Amino acid sequence: MIKTSELVAIALQTLKTEASSIARLKKSIGREFTDCVKLILFSKGRVIVTGVGKSSLIAQKIVATLNSTGTPSVFMHAADAVHGDLGMIRKDDIVICLSKSGSTAEIKVLVPLVKAADNTLIAICGNMKSYLAIHADYVIDASVKIEACPMNLAPTSSTIAQMAIGDALAVCLLRARGFTEKDFARFHPGGLLGKQLYLRVSDLFSLNPKPVVKPGDPLRKVIVVISSNRLGATAVLEKNMLKGIITDGDLRRMLESHKEIEGVIAADIMTKNPRSIDKNALAIEALQLMKKHSITQLIVTSGKKFEGFIHLHDLLREGLV
C-alpha cells in the first residue's frame, strides 16, 4: 500500500513539473504570438479550434473561453473534419490547430485542406519540426521538456501548456477589445457567476413587505408591525424621511435594559442612520454589506427615499449565499 507521504510527494512533483512547463512558455510570447492576437482581433470571421485526442479536449476549453470573452469561436474535431465537419469553416475564419506531435494522420489530412481553402492556419504545437509546424502560417511553440506522467507518455505538461497559451490569447483579446464586466454578464446570464454580475437589489426586494412605524408609535405597535411582516425589522419614518430602523435585536436589547416598558416608543429604541443600499446596486453588494456588519436585512433606498427591505433570505433564494 502506497504511503500518504509518497502520494503527497508525487502530487507536488506533478505540480512542479507542470509549473515548470508553463514557465518555459515565456519564450513563446513574442512577435509570432502578438501577430496571432492582432490577426484574430481584426478578423471578420470566427476562430475554429481543432485537435485530436487530449488536444481536442483542450481545444474545446479554449473555444469556451474565447466565446465567453467576446471572440466568436467554434470547436471542430480534426478527425471529423474530413467526414463533413470541414463545411463549418467559412471564408474569413481562422483555424487554430493544437497538437503535441504535429504529425498525426488526422493533422496531415486536415492541414492541406485548410490551406487549399485559403484560411489562415495557426499552430499551437509541441514539435517545431513537425508537419503541422512547417505548414502552418503561424506557429506558437508549446513544447515541454517532460510530461508529469512518470512514463513520459500521458499528455499532462503538454496539455497544460496548450491551455495556458489559449488562455493567454483569450486574455490578450479580451483586453484589446475593451471587454467589460457588463459584457461578461451578457454572455453569462445563467448560474451563480451571471447572477453576481447582473442581479440587482431592485430585482429582489420589490415583493417584500414594507414595514414602517413613526418615531412616536408605542412599543406594542412596533412589535406587531415587525411580527406581522416577518422581515425581522421595521423602518422608522417621519414625514416620509428615514429616521432609523428597529430590528428583533433592538427589541431584545431593550427588554434586557428596560425594567419598565410602559411609555417606550419607537424613537427610544431605533438605530439611527441605519445601513442601507441603493435599489440599483448589485445584489452581491448587498450580501457583502450584510456579511461585513453581521446583519440579515438592509433598508433599500432610492436617493434619500425609503423603498423597502432586502433580506438575507432573498439572496439565499437566488443561490448567492
Summary of the structure (lengths in Angstrom):
residues: 321
radius of gyration: 30.0
end to end distance: 41.2
largest distance: 92.7
contacts: 1018
relative contact order: 0.10
helix: 49%
strand: 20%
